[in-house]
Amino acid sequence: MEDWIWVLIPLTALSIPIINILSKSFERIIKLQGHQAGPAVDELTADVASLKDAVEQQRQYYEQRIANLEAIVIAQAEQTPQSPALPLADERYRVPDLGNDEKVATIAEQLKG
């Protein structure tokens, strides 16, 4: 009955190098897959960088727009005690018919200056 224990000792001794060889093979396969994915990762990194730039431009645009709108609101709030009925901004500040963004920027510049 105890003869089978002697079989396990050589099997254990032989399994260590086999496991080592298999693990090295798997490690090489994983490295090769990583190298093959390299160009895709570079492309994704470039896409993320371009999206980051686009978000930064949008943020700057909205900050400028908010600053212009704040200037208009502050100017209207300062005029409120003098006149309970404020005329529309178009009536107080003559501005050529521009796009909405350009109109707000022009009114803000008039109020600031």
Secondary structure as the mmCIF struct_conf table of DSSP 4:
data_model
#
loop_
_struct_conf.conf_type_id
_struct_conf.id
_struct_conf.beg_label_comp_id
_struct_conf.beg_label_asym_id
_struct_conf.beg_label_seq_id
_struct_conf.end_label_comp_id
_struct_conf.end_label_asym_id
_struct_conf.end_label_seq_id
HELX_RH_3T_P HELX_RH_3T_P1 GLU A 2 TRP A 4
HELX_RH_AL_P HELX_RH_AL_P1 ILE A 5 GLN A 36
TURN_TY1_P TURN_TY1_P1 ALA A 37 ALA A 37
HELX_RH_AL_P HELX_RH_AL_P2 GLY A 38 GLN A 79
TURN_TY1_P TURN_TY1_P2 THR A 80 GLN A 82
BEND BEND1 PRO A 84 ALA A 85
HELX_LH_PP_P HELX_LH_PP_P1 LEU A 86 LEU A 88
HELX_RH_AL_P HELX_RH_AL_P3 ALA A 89 ARG A 92
BEND BEND2 TYR A 93 TYR A 93
BEND BEND3 ASP A 97 ASP A 97
HELX_RH_AL_P HELX_RH_AL_P4 ASN A 100 LYS A 112
#
